[in-house]
């Protein structure tokens, strides 16, 4: 148990370090040498250029007036209106920001109500004072429900407020879902003609002994969708180019090394760099590095050419997958929403992801295999959640400082110092947990990729879902029950269902301080870290020194990063869960939650405007996930309260509260029915309206040439395709910025980056 | 505990009474006076006519040769090949029969395996002999798993057979689902042009201040489906004719009474029948009945005419519902499978049920109200299941004969007589339960109607689902745990999840004899009752004497009945559950189950061919329900086995069996994915192919006049519509018989039956 003093100290440390981070950022962002780290978005859009500044001001900002306005970034980031923001950074970014705003909308009124009503009600009771002889009760617990006596009438305040909180949260959620669905439809409507609006991804094309896949597709759609069928994409069909993609990746790696050698040589022409050929470059005969790399590249380019030839000639390289384009949005909407044949596992049509969003490698997975992959990955995630216990229990032992004192006795004099004890209690537990959690997103992303999803946006969402489940069990419940998910499972199997809420009710109030420190370390500090971009800063300067020869290389070195929804969403979900569960039980947590949401909103708005360059645009497709998680959090909150009140023996209240989860569930199905379809289907009326407008504007649009080769595996694109793609993005659509680089981060490789390739292939 | 002797006696009694029923039927069916009771289907089809027989043979069959062939009906009912049966009685009937066949396919091999392997394994062990000092162990239990010793290696036989049974059942289910899906698609393909193939039911048409509902629909579909939109049905739109339907119903009732009076008068012209006008016809002044009824009819006919006028002129009587017809199956399939507008609660399109199948009254329910009705009805069903305990516990006390002896001591001498005791134990418990269950279907059907489903087929399915849940909890689990559903709920809440299978494992083997007697009384006897048709037999002769004046009246008095899926499906579901759960535990139950399925198949095949006249044709739409229930039964069986083996302390087997429910669930999702869509959607390829064939056959079909007024509320139909409808059924489609009577049983009223109406309206 931490005292109020511990908590204040910890808050001061964390708050202080956060402010230091911010000050460093405010200073660095004014320096020209970090322009490309803090404003890459503007460089990519071509608005800001290195040559804009006078030569002498290219490294350090010597203008003292600039430093007077060092906090302006906050104002600047808030100033941009939402519509302009959508234009500038895409709808996904705008909707990500709305999540933080949602947090504020939910929790600020809760905070006010709690501090006006609940805190006085709790603080003036005497439950903890009475029992203070036995138990060491910390000051901070006096503000929580633990201080209210059993069977007290004061508990009615908590019950009523649970109702008020639930109703308020539902109201805000409902409005927000409505707004976001509206924004999504408006956004889709305002877009220019884009290939994904006219294209359907068809999988499981059955074998036909008499026809090639391409002809088969053509005949099928000419008969069954003759009204609007236009063509199938990519010259012939989708190819399995995964092997080629690997070769291209290798070439690019070696090119980087070659570049590095050249720069080294230009700095020190006397010594040509050498490498060893053998194991890991440590053993074996010495070679001239540049010569070796050049010959390697030549060899691989040859290999790539052969592989490319094989792909085009080999019938097996053609996947039973096609991107089918229609001459109207209506036709595509119909095809994507209907069943094509009587065998529901053949000719499966779904909306094509936008070209940048396609995760090409997974198109090669046979459809029936996906089903088993899904089962296997689900099992793997369950195992991961159940057996992640070792690091978590380690953290738990750290969090309990008294235990450490007892076991490691020689440390006692150090730990007993008040200052160090406070630091340990406030800072260490959260930090240790955080380190273990840092490697997790990559693991979950790999699992999601193996699961076989076809678009980057889906990958992000599925990885985020896995991460959220992980956090609920291994952070929230594990901390509450002080046990791993495996131990929880045993507990749940051997306790009767009526005992579980009581267990929750017993354990949850005791953990408020732990979660407060977690919010500070995980929430505040990591958001501050996000704005400082320490890793990209170092990385950029390192690359700039080592590899950068041309302006193009420098652009590549900026690495602005995307929205990282796979990590952002589950974290926000956890804070909603914490805020809602503790709002009634220990309102002291709310100021920390509100600070987190406010601060995040500020920081992410800055990042979205100045830094991030999203890989794809899913038009807010992730909103239903967030909505569902907040609803689930509400239900956990209500069950917790039920349990807590039954431990407080306020038996008459149980039926009063038992209706809430049911009502919340009804709210859930209601909103799902009303709004979810905006994120799944494209209504025919909208499609037709947009078709008619387009037709009125330009009755002779040649869709066939407009969308030719929109969906081509990046490594198979010719120089001409790339030029066209580039033009498409820039001319066709002001809202979405050019994007050759878009798919390069997680896709196998976009070819624009390797100069030696494009001529040859 | 019953002994083997008790069981044999009970089987002999039940089997004997069943055989007596069958003999009576075999005798009665040869008598001309019951022709219309046992062969109504052939009268309706016009194949058999009363005039076919010579006058003297119109009442009793005096031909002794006929009695030599009195068992021919069995052979006759089996002889008709399936395709002819589908032609003759519709696909629903054929698929209902396949359910009983499925039972045989599943349980006959299980029976053989059990009696070859399990029964010897069980019978040769000594568990019950050892403990016979303490427990009274009945002979019959020696054949069950109860006789196997704890920790015995013999239990491996049970485990392996559980695997074999599961795999076999899955295999049979998979093949059957595939076959039924195929039959359904073939049936739909072979049908002639029928209105429901071209029509979509559109609900939630939003208000438009400037247009009538009809114009609004027309404009919407002319824009958004201009490719294939044809017209909307029913002159204007769907009217709220519920009040009119009530008046028509009243007129018909009074006409019946009038008819009766006329017949009475013709028999005894001296005394004119009189009635009292007041409360229930008991009090008040006396009136001349015929005069009164005639004037009443006149009054009501006038009222009906006014009401009809009001309907056509009143804007409020127009429901925001329309039947929209397309000029091709493709267009309708597209509309039914897609979302129309961005608000997913407006312009909801779904396949129209066939015209006979529409439950008109519920079309008037506002869509958003449906949602709350669903919640309310779900709650009502839960309450019904939970509080049905009084009759069930009553049955339970009857089943335990030793208890009765103890409480009602003066009955002891009677009960102690071996013969009477056997009767009581074998016969009474099942019968008493049966009586309580007889009123249930009507209650559940009313609940389903209130729930607001739009077609009779859906109503049947939903009532069947409710009934099945009811049976699982209040027959199966209530008998196993000897407690009401409410007590079970308490039990489940206060026991840990790991204890539940053990409880099941303890209790289930003890109840085998109870369920055997239940199968005989509920299964065998009610099937025998079904073929004897005692109630329709008496009812027909009563009506024939009292009300029948014309041939038409006589046809009406036949009351052939439909398939009664709402009661047939849940009962079969229960027998699947019993058979699967007890197959491994007490194989002695299997011969009774197999007898039930075989006997039912025989009887229902006869009924389907000779008696039933289904109200609608859903093309086997109920199959997925049956499939899902058998799968659920398998999972219950596996959990029971798990619990049983853990009570037998065969701990090493638990992980071996734990995989089975998971595998079964995977099987479930797999079959769902592969076959369910055949019952939900109409694939575009099939639709187009059928469209193209039709077009090739007759390029100038005038769909507009062909489908004019196909969907009109029965009470609003004109004489002309009726004639046309009649022609449609007879000419347009050889597979589906004419059906004016079809909707009369449960619909408010089909107007063909009231002569005074048709001219006036």
Interface residues (C-beta under 8 A of the other chain):
Chain A: X185 X220 X223 X224 X225 X227 X330 X333 X334 X337 X338 X339 X340 X341 X342 X343 X344 X345 X347 X371 X375 X492 X493 X494 X495 X496 X497 X498 X666 X670 X673 X674 X675 X676 X677 X678 X681 X682 X683 X684 X685 X686 X688
Chain B: X185 X220 X223 X224 X225 X227 X330 X333 X334 X337 X338 X339 X340 X341 X342 X343 X344 X345 X347 X371 X375 X492 X493 X494 X495 X496 X497 X498 X666 X670 X673 X674 X675 X676 X677 X678 X681 X682 X683 X684 X685 X686 X688
